[in-house]
Amino acid sequence: MAHFAEVIDGIVQRVIVIDNDGITDEHDVEQEAVGAQLCEDICQTDPATSTWVQCSYHSSFHHNFPSAGFAWDGIGFSAPREFPSWTLDENYDWQPPVAHPGFVMGKHWVWDEVGQRWVDIVANPPPAAEFPSWT
């Protein structure tokens, strides 16, 4: 099966699956352009506003398997940025400015954007005012 992402203004709108037979040319060679045209025809999208890009469930090309909301820059797909301070690496994954501390039994790390650090939410829970009231 082949997967294609519909991209509008650099943002993935949806991902669809088509049979591999639908992306082969007259020589039985898989071609992204053939598959993109098939997606356009099936979904009746306007080529002036949307683009169909082949993606890989196993991330063997275009870096990541996208879903709605992922960005496409013409080379690869990236998830939405989690925090403004994080940067995109060569694998199209967002990286914090400080490396994650790793697994530590009994700790649950969350990123503190203001302090630019990892905080153990078990040892340092947010103030009670930030929790919803259930009573």
C-alpha positions, -999 to 999 in steps of 0.1 A, spaced: 0 0 0 11 35 -7 5 65 15 0 101 3 -3 133 23 -24 162 11 -4 194 18 -19 229 17 3 259 25 30 236 39 6 218 64 -6 182 61 -44 181 59 -49 143 57 -31 111 47 -47 85 24 -38 50 13 -39 37 -22 -30 5 -38 6 3 -52 -9 -6 -86 -22 30 -87 13 45 -86 30 27 -114 38 41 -148 34 23 -181 67 4 -174 53 -9 -140 77 14 -121 64 32 -90 63 69 -95 53 95 -69 39 118 -96 15 91 -108 3 84 -73 -1 121 -66 -23 125 -98 -44 95 -87 -49 111 -53 -59 144 -69 -84 126 -91 -99 105 -64 -102 133 -38 -111 159 -64 -86 184 -50 -74 216 -68 -37 213 -78 -35 251 -75 -41 249 -37 -30 214 -26 -2 191 -33 0 153 -28 33 140 -14 41 103 -10 50 93 26 64 62 41 48 44 70 83 32 79 98 67 75 121 53 48 118 87 29 107 122 37 119 116 73 86 110 92 52 95 86 29 125 89 -6 131 101 -28 161 100 -10 192 113 25 180 104 46 205 83 61 198 49 90 219 37 96 202 3 121 177 18 106 162 49 77 160 73 79 173 108 55 172 138 41 204 151 67 222 172 61 216 209 79 246 223 94 278 207 129 270 220 131 236 203 149 232 170 145 208 141 174 184 137 187 167 105 161 138 110 132 163 112 127 157 149 123 186 174 150 188 199 150 208 232 179 231 239 188 209 269 190 171 264 163 150 281 176 135 314 165 100 304 146 74 322 148 75 360 126 53 380 98 73 397 104 105 378 82 120 351 101 147 332 82 177 316 98 206 297 97 240 315 98 265 286 102 295 309 131 280 329 145 262 298 149 230 318 135 196 325 114 193 357 103 162 375 66 168 379 63 141 406 88 159 428 78 194 417 40 193 410 25 225 397 6 246 423 -29 233 432 -44 264 415 -33 249 381 -52 217 387 -89 216 378 -113 213 407 -133 180 407 -155 189 437 
